């Protein structure tokens, strides 16, 4: 996967003819993820899509980040031009001063407001056809790569423990970046990866080797305490049935310091350009209005205005 530079400037304008409002140039910073992640590439795609749909009234700067916790922490010091991505659960923890935000509370965390959902982090347990693994009960004695240090690695280890497989699966000491070659040459029976779907490494593995992506049942999903997600049949080569798995929702946020018109136009342009983005990157096709239900906190009033105009139902807690 090719990635762009650490800081990408992309101007995008707003359809002012629809509003009759003339805006001065507005600058927005979009804090995303590491340049090596798919979420950084998504940020660049959003900026490019905004630019294509506009005339440069708003300038978006895509910034590299070391992770979602950093993105939330910076909401304390940033102004009304700040947009960042993070799972909703981290916003909830920050506002409650819990976990990694313990003793780091700040009143500005209460001013965080959602704009729109982006592709969720989706768990994939990918097994070669030759392994014969069809469900989690077949994993015992198999060699599986879960990686190190990433969300997918932590979740993979957690699931093996939850499902009674801790110590019963041979964990491969191979970098996740080498998962597909290792699967092809038989070094491993499978690998675990988390990212947007369809996942590029799973696409490659399915096309070149033939794989089975494991589904979780409702009891297993309940144990993980994650959000259920269904990957439709036909997403990957040879996939004849839906895959039921788990996900960690991810949302683009700002704060109440952003003016309503900017939040409105950002949200409106995002949804209007999403289908076109999906033509070039299939992970956008997994995003729809139903993902708004994963937002547990407040949505920015400017974004609320767009959703109301579009007939999208929001909860009282989101308004």
C-alpha positions in Angstrom: 0.0 0.0 0.0 1.4 3.4 -0.9 1.3 6.3 1.5 1.8 10.0 1.1 4.0 12.4 3.1 3.5 13.1 6.8 1.7 16.4 6.2 -0.6 16.8 3.2 -2.3 20.0 2.4 -5.6 19.6 0.6 -7.9 22.5 -0.1 -11.6 21.9 -0.3 -14.4 24.3 -0.8 -18.0 24.3 0.1 -21.1 24.4 -2.0 -21.9 28.0 -1.0 -24.5 28.4 -3.6 -26.7 26.0 -1.6 -26.4 28.1 1.5 -26.1 31.6 0.2 -23.3 32.2 2.7 -19.9 33.5 1.8 -17.1 32.2 4.0 -13.6 33.5 4.4 -10.9 30.9 4.0 -11.0 28.5 6.9 -8.2 26.1 7.9 -8.9 22.8 9.4 -6.4 20.3 10.9 -7.3 16.6 10.5 -5.4 14.5 13.0 -5.3 11.0 11.9 -2.9 8.1 12.5 0.6 6.9 11.7 1.5 7.3 8.0 2.0 3.6 7.8 -1.7 2.9 8.7 -4.7 2.7 6.4 -6.4 5.4 8.6 -3.8 7.9 7.4 -4.5 7.0 3.9 -8.2 7.5 4.6 -7.5 11.0 5.9 -5.7 11.8 2.7 -8.6 10.4 0.7 -11.1 12.5 2.6 -9.0 15.6 2.0 -8.7 14.9 -1.7 -12.4 14.2 -2.0 -13.2 17.5 -0.3 -10.9 19.3 -2.6 -12.5 17.7 -5.7 -15.9 18.8 -4.5 -14.9 22.4 -3.8 -13.2 25.6 -4.6 -10.7 26.0 -1.8 -12.7 27.8 0.8 -11.5 25.5 3.5 -7.9 24.2 3.7 -7.4 20.8 5.4 -4.0 19.8 6.8 -3.7 16.1 7.5 -1.4 15.4 10.4 0.3 12.2 11.4 -0.5 10.9 14.9 0.9 8.3 17.2 -2.6 7.0 18.1 -6.1 7.7 19.1 -5.2 8.5 22.8 -2.9 11.3 21.6 -5.7 12.6 19.3 -8.1 12.9 22.3 -5.5 14.4 24.5 -4.8 17.2 22.0 -8.4 18.3 22.1 -7.5 20.1 25.4 -5.2 22.5 23.6 -6.5 22.8 20.1 -9.0 25.3 18.8 -12.1 25.3 16.6 -10.1 24.1 13.6 -9.3 20.7 15.1 -10.7 17.4 13.7 -9.5 14.1 14.9 -10.3 10.4 14.7 -10.7 8.0 17.6 -13.0 5.2 18.8 -16.0 6.6 20.7 -15.1 4.5 23.8 -11.9 6.6 24.2 -14.0 9.8 24.3 -16.2 8.3 27.0 -13.1 7.2 29.0 -11.6 10.7 28.7 -14.8 12.4 29.8 -15.0 10.0 32.8 -11.3 10.3 33.7 -10.8 6.5 33.5 -8.2 4.1 32.3 -5.4 5.8 30.3 -7.1 9.2 31.1 -7.0 8.7 34.9 -5.7 11.9 36.6 -5.6 13.6 33.2 -9.2 14.9 33.2 -9.9 18.3 31.6 -13.2 20.2 31.2 -12.5 20.5 27.5 -13.0 16.8 27.1 -16.7 17.5 27.7 -16.7 19.7 24.7 -15.8 16.9 22.2 -18.4 16.6 19.5 -18.8 13.9 16.8 -19.1 14.7 13.1 -19.3 11.4 11.1 -18.2 7.7 11.3 -15.3 6.4 9.3 -14.5 2.7 8.6 -14.4 0.5 11.8 -11.4 -1.5 13.0 -12.6 -4.9 12.1 -11.2 -8.2 13.4 -10.2 -10.9 10.9 -9.1 -14.4 11.9 -7.6 -15.6 8.6 -6.8 -19.3 8.1 -5.4 -21.0 5.1 -7.7 -23.5 3.4 -5.0 -26.1 3.8 -5.2 -25.8 7.6 -8.7 -27.2 7.7 -9.8 -24.7 10.3 -13.4 -23.8 10.0 -14.1 -22.4 13.5 -12.3 -21.5 16.7 -12.6 -25.0 18.1 -10.2 -26.1 15.3 -7.5 -23.7 16.2 -5.9 -25.9 18.9 -2.4 -27.0 17.8 -2.3 -24.6 14.8 0.4 -22.0 14.2 -1.1 -18.5 14.1 0.4 -15.1 13.7 -1.2 -12.3 15.8 1.6 -9.7 15.7 2.8 -7.5 18.4 1.8 -4.2 20.0 -1.2 -3.4 17.7 -4.9 -3.3 18.5 -5.3 -6.5 16.4 -2.5 -8.3 18.4 -4.1 -7.3 21.7 -7.6 -8.3 20.6 -6.3 -11.6 19.1 -4.6 -12.6 22.4 -7.7 -11.6 24.3 -10.0 -13.7 22.1 -7.8 -16.8 22.4 -8.0 -16.5 26.2 -11.7 -15.8 26.2 -12.4 -18.8 24.0 -10.3 -21.2 26.1 -7.4 -21.4 23.6 -4.6 -19.6 25.6 -1.5 -21.8 25.5 -3.2 -24.2 23.0 -2.3 -22.2 19.9 1.3 -21.9 18.6 1.9 -18.2 18.2 4.3 -17.5 15.4 7.2 -15.1 15.8 6.8 -13.3 12.5 6.1 -9.7 11.7 2.5 -9.1 10.6 3.8 -7.4 7.4 5.1 -10.9 6.4 1.8 -12.7 7.2 0.7 -13.3 3.6 4.1 -14.8 2.4 4.3 -16.9 5.6 0.8 -18.2 4.9 1.6 -19.0 1.3 4.8 -20.9 2.1 3.2 -22.8 4.9 5.2 -21.2 7.8 1.9 -20.4 9.5 -1.7 -21.8 9.4 -3.3 -18.4 9.8 -3.0 -14.8 11.0 -5.0 -12.2 12.9 -5.4 -8.7 11.6 -7.5 -5.7 12.5 -8.3 -2.8 10.1 -11.0 -1.5 7.8 -12.7 -4.0 5.6 -12.1 -5.2 3.0 -8.5 -5.6 4.4 -5.8 -5.4 1.8 -3.8 -8.3 3.3 -6.8 -10.5 3.5 -7.7 -9.7 -0.2 -4.2 -10.7 -1.1 -4.3 -13.9 0.9 -7.7 -14.9 -0.4 -6.7 -14.4 -4.0 -3.3 -16.1 -3.8 -3.7 -18.9 -1.3 -7.4 -19.4 -0.5 -8.5 -18.7 3.0 -11.3 -19.1 5.5 -12.1 -16.0 7.6 -13.6 -17.3 10.9 -17.0 -16.1 12.1 -17.9 -15.6 15.8 -21.2 -16.7 17.2 -23.3 -14.4 19.4 -22.0 -15.8 22.7 -18.4 -15.3 21.6 -19.2 -11.7 20.5 -20.8 -11.0 23.9 -17.7 -12.2 25.6 -15.5 -9.8 23.6 -17.7 -6.8 24.5 -17.1 -5.4 21.1 -19.5 -4.3 18.4 -20.9 -7.0 16.0 -20.1 -6.4 12.3 -21.1 -8.5 9.3 -18.8 -8.7 6.3 -21.1 -9.6 3.3 -20.5 -12.7 1.2 -18.4 -12.1 -1.8 -16.2 -9.5 -0.1 -13.2 -11.8 -0.4 -12.3 -14.3 -3.1 -14.0 -17.6 -2.4 -16.1 -16.2 0.4 -19.6 -17.8 -0.1 -21.2 -16.7 3.2 -21.4 -13.7 5.4 -18.6 -13.3 8.0 -19.8 -12.3 11.5 -17.0 -10.7 13.4 -16.3 -7.8 15.9 -15.3 -4.3 15.3 -14.2 -1.2 17.1 -16.1 1.8 15.7 -14.0 4.9 14.7 -15.4 8.4 14.4 -14.2 11.8 13.2 -14.6 14.4 16.0 -14.1 18.0 16.7 -15.0 20.2 19.6 -17.8 22.7 20.3 -15.3 25.4 19.5 -15.8 24.7 15.8 -18.4 27.0 14.3 -21.7 25.4 13.2 -21.3 26.3 9.5 -17.9 24.6 9.2 -19.1 21.5 11.0 -22.2 21.4 8.7 -20.2 21.7 5.5 -17.6 19.2 6.6 -20.3 16.6 7.4 -22.4 17.3 4.3 -19.4 17.1 1.9 -18.1 13.9 3.5 -21.4 12.0 3.0 -21.9 13.4 -0.5 -18.4 12.3 -1.5 -18.4 8.9 0.3 -19.7 6.9 -2.7 -17.1 8.4 -5.0 -14.4 7.6 -2.4 -15.7 4.0 -2.4 -15.0 3.7 -6.1 -11.3 3.9 -5.4 -11.1 2.4 -1.9 -13.7 -0.3 -1.0 -13.4 0.3 2.7 -15.7 3.3 2.4 -18.5 1.1 1.2 -18.7 -0.4 4.7 -19.7 3.0 6.1 -23.4 3.9 6.2 -25.7 5.9 8.4 -26.3 2.9 10.7 -22.8 3.4 12.1 -24.1 6.7 13.7 -25.6 4.4 16.4 -22.1 3.7 17.7 -21.7 7.4 18.7 -22.6 7.4 22.4 -21.9 11.1 23.0 -22.9 14.4 21.5 -22.8 15.2 17.8 -21.8 18.8 16.8 -24.9 21.0 16.2 -23.6 21.8 12.7 -23.5 18.1 11.9 -26.9 17.6 13.6 -28.3 20.1 11.2 -27.1 18.1 8.2 -28.5 14.8 9.6 -31.9 16.4 10.3 -32.0 17.8 6.8 -31.2 14.4 5.4 -33.9 12.7 7.5 -31.4 10.7 9.6 -32.8 9.7 13.0 -30.6 10.7 16.0 -31.1 9.9 19.7 -31.8 12.6 22.3 -28.4 11.9 23.8 -26.6 12.6 20.5 -28.3 16.0 20.0 
